[in-house]
Amino acid sequence: MTYPFDLSLLELIFISLLLFASAAIQGILGFGFAVISSPILVQIEPLLVPQILSLLALPMTFRIYQREKSKVDWKPFKFLFLGRIIGGPLGLLLLINLSEQLLSISVGAIVLFGGLATHYGWIVKRDNKTSWIAGTLSGVFAMIAGVGGPPIAILYRGTSGNEFRPSLNAVFTFGITITLGLLLISGEIFRDHLILVLYLAVPVAIGLRLSSFFSNISEMAISRGVTYFSIISGLFVILRNCLLYTSPSPRDATLSRMPSSA
């Protein structure tokens, strides 16, 4: 039996377990799905990032957005949204033209950035300019790695959860929609992506559903674990691909981006 992107059965099972755990953590903390899974997925098959993460994350973020949209601070949101509109195409240009190894290094750097920002508690003053910059970086990061959260998290650090979570998920919902729209228009979403999403939607849904059973575990402990994992995995991906780096040629010049089973 042939699986999407010529993945082996073992790889598919591993990815399912990875996304199950990532979804469970997302359900507990409200973040962590892409940060945990992206640096691992890109090492298995670079064509899975950001498409699979974006397709799976949209229903999650939309559900939370619908539930808490009345709490969204819409005033700075328009500048965040403008940044996502600008950052998306910029990220797409990088995604299409980066070699697989440079893409992996970029994913590692983005995940590392998010981990360090959380660990050291980086804070910036929230105004129109910083909102626009954060939105732009979020758009670029989301397109390359499926991880658009760190710039927004820095922007909203220090605010209450009731203010932070709704705004974050509002940005994610509209931002992921922009990301998927650009990927679709540019032909970067293949049939294999859609088939694979059908496989992986089940473990993601189960992970979200079962996250409530882990409510007795300290959220602070889980959050710290995610932070340390981001730093370690980011460094590992960067170092591994720097050591293996061989060619700066564009991805579409060295490897057909159309999966063999498509």
ABEGO torsion letter per residue (X at the ends): XBBBGGBBAAAAAAAAAAAAAAAAAAAAAGBGAAAAAAAAAAAABAAAOAAAAAAAAAAAAAAAAAAAAAABBAAAAAAAAAAAAAAAAAAAAAAAABBAAAAAAAAAAAAAAAAAAAAAGBBBBBBAAAAAAAAAAAAAAAAAAGBAAAAAAAAABGBBAAAAAAAAAAAAAAAAAAAAAAAAAAGABBAAAAAAAAAAAAAAAAAAAAAAAAAABBAAAAAAAAAAAAAAAAAAAAAAAAAABABABBAAAABBABBAAX
